[in-house]
């Protein structure tokens, strides 16, 4: 019995030792830094998910929103210091198409890991330029070594679970992608075509201005939350209000034009009379 017990203990010790040998830990006095932006996905299991790219579109915002701030996060390896540590972050020009002052603003000269901290966020302000309607622009940031930090690796896993294979993502760079691409709202496509006719963003904005709708009212988030103003049963009412407005404008000699320069029109049952212009 004693022999069996001894063998069992040795087996457990051997297993623990092997398990420990397979886990690489950070053991260095060097201070290192890398991008690691993400969220905790499973709170009770402490599982994080990370990404190296963030895409944002102004099409989700109301027309009066002209700027939007997004952030990425830098994290450090090594001991936390009791003094501020500046970080060297630059724009990766080779992989960037966005123009500073036109598409974005960012202060990279004052990126600092504060005393007592192990991370810092970099805010980027995106600007709603009309060119975003036609092209999606890229802004790639790159962290470089300086007197305070080394950059230990260029790739990392997209999760903090060590035994998960995961996908690899960038660690020394972070990519922002910004546009203002529009597509037909799902409510319009499902319930509004007969009443409102073909969708265009110009027509949608006329409706929004006339009836006080917002980007949220057209969104799936608003639909799921149940507090959006646009409901299937309201489309005939919307069409009547818009037709009356368009007809009044046409009768007054100021017809409203659609995206392609044609007179704005609705569904067959709600046609506007533009005969005086034809």
CORURUR-V777346 format. One line per field, one symbol per residue. ss: DSSP state (H for helix, E for strand, - for the rest). psi: psi as a letter, one per 30 degrees, with the letter a starting at -180 (. if undefined). burial: # if it has 9 or more other C-alpha atoms within 8 Angstrom, else .. A space follows every 50 residues. Layout:
BEGIN
ss = ???
psi = ???
burial = ???
END
This chain:
BEGIN
ss = -HHHHHHHHHHHHHHHHHHHH----------EEEE-EEEEEE----EEEE E-EEEEEHHH------EEEEEEEEEEE-------EE-EEEE-HHH----E ---EE------EE-----EEEEEEEEE--HHHH---EEEEEEEE-----E ----EEE-E--------EEE--EEEEEEE------HHHHHHHHHHH---- HHHHHHHHHHH---HHHH-HHHHHH------HHHHHHHHHHHHHHHHHHH H-----E-----E----HHH----HHH-
psi = eeeeeeeeeeeeeeeeeeeeffjkljilfkklklkikalkejeffhklkl lgkkkkkfffllffjflkklllkkllkakklglkjkkjklkjefgkfkkk feflkkjffhjkjlkglglkkjkkjkkikfffffkklkjkkkklkafekl jflflllglgjffkellklkfflkkkkklhkllkkeeeeeffeeefakkl eeeeeeeeeegglleefflfeeeefggkfjleffeeeeeeeeeeeeeeee fggikkkaegflkklalefhkkjgfff.
burial = ..............................#######..#......#### ##....###............#######.....#########...#.#.. ..###.....#####.####.#######...##..##########..### #..######.........#############..#..###.#######.## #.##..##....#.#####..##....#.#....#..###.##..##.## ....#####...##.##..###......
END
